[in-house]
């Protein structure tokens, strides 16, 4: 509405300064650090150029390979499950039921609290040897399990914490569902379409922009998970929950190998960037935006 | 949608059955999800042996022991100190985030300028940029500034709209508002800052509240940044105090730690229930309207 470019730039000036200082500069600095042998305790001037040293070290680092594998496993399990579950519950909630507000709140609360240390602490006690889950198992006549001591179970508990927070994705799905004009459903019903057909030809296609949004956000967040595994399992047992962000943190702030940690963080960045680019590039094949509906079927 | 179900009366029982099924699913899932929270609150008022000994929620032998000892903490500070520490950096963080996000979003939404597309795209890109790739150089930078073991690294960046998500949220909200009123104010002789303050801010209040609430919650949950920047226990926020508590009291005093966790979650819960609709509006504004 205003054509005054000087005031326009004045308004976005805070962002431009922040972008340069707290985002672009650190971003490039970590790229440079990733080619150095810099140690946290040294003055920055002492950093030596290593070339690709950190990256070749990664190629032979079993801890890194394990961490990378666990990270992919964690993301590939949590993201589809969380989205499917969020969509399913949103779909159930979207029927005109009494008390929908109550259920929406009940499901949303965990996603508000879920990232906190308090909930991670709770998780640790719920899955502890004599914690809630094992008490229930014994009460139901089962055997208690070593949730936090067995690699497979430990990853499962950390995965479950993320699934528990499906509420925010669900709220977005629900808003998307409620945005679908009801006359489309009416027209389809009059034309004799069954429920399944309506779901696959109307609901799902019109929901794809929201699915796309949720998918991107979930991928980006899942690759960065730190609090849950750090508090609940500390990355163990046998590094079975040692996600890349935990490894980056420990390399930098526990072992002081800043150069190596920076290289690891760049690998994580490239992985996330790759997934984001693939998602955006594929969007034109499966994401339907409103105005394309005309030339559709 | 009730519109989808067949309206004929002879199959009405199918509708009733499926409604029953839906309620069954909703209640079942809800109970499983919320049970750990109830268990945590109940355990805060149980003696330790009872936490391990029974699955029942209601304390048979209620005691304030866990809450009192948890509040005292095992350290030289009480839990009040940690709560106040949290607020000491969260309040400036929230205020700076709101002010910078509104100014920047106003610039993006209402001004024509060269290069805007590029800056806007970069802003959206920062939302997707993993924080760990910035973590180490930011730490080194703040160490050079002499800001370690202060709250400055935690909130100063917020003055520069570093959370693209919030700017994006306000921009989306502004785009949904026709600029008629603002144009009228310009004709009446207001400059753009006066328009922002007198016309725009009152209209975008819901978005501003959403930004403030989300930043409050997320900052309360934030753990990694305080972990690397703060070293004196006297400056620890709640998140670090809790981590310290499980490292120290682990084996024995579950009721203390669970009571501390319950207290730690109270500010978030209270704020959430007071302002629920802003959360729902806030989280959906970026995704559905856009």
Interface residues (C-beta under 8 A of the other chain):
Chain A: X1 X2 X3 X4 X5 X7 X8 X9 X10 X11 X12 X14 X15 X16 X17 X18 X19 X21 X22 X23 X25 X26 X27 X29 X30 X33 X44 X89 X92 X93 X94 X95 X96 X97 X103 X104 X105 X106 X107 X108 X109 X110 X112 X113 X115 X116 X117 X118 X119 X121 X122 X123 X124 X125 X126 X130 X132 X135 X136 X139 X164 X168 X171 X172 X175 X176 X179 X182 X185 X186 X189 X195 X198 X209 X210 X213 X214 X216 X220 X223 X224 X226 X227 X230 X231 X244 X245 X248 X249 X252 X253 X258 X261 X262 X265 X266 X268 X269 X272 X276
Chain B: X1 X2 X3 X4 X19 X22 X23 X25 X26 X29 X30 X33 X34 X35 X36 X37 X39 X40 X43 X52 X54 X55 X100 X103 X104 X106 X107 X108 X110 X111 X112 X113 X114 X116 X119 X122 X123 X126 X128 X129 X130 X131 X132 X133 X134 X135 X136 X137 X138 X139 X140 X141 X144 X157 X159 X160 X161 X162 X167 X179 X182 X183 X192 X217 X218 X220 X221 X223 X224 X228 X238 X239 X240 X242 X243 X245 X246 X254 X257 X258 X260 X261 X262 X264 X265 X268 X269 X272 X276 X279 X280 X283 X284 X286 X287 X288 X290
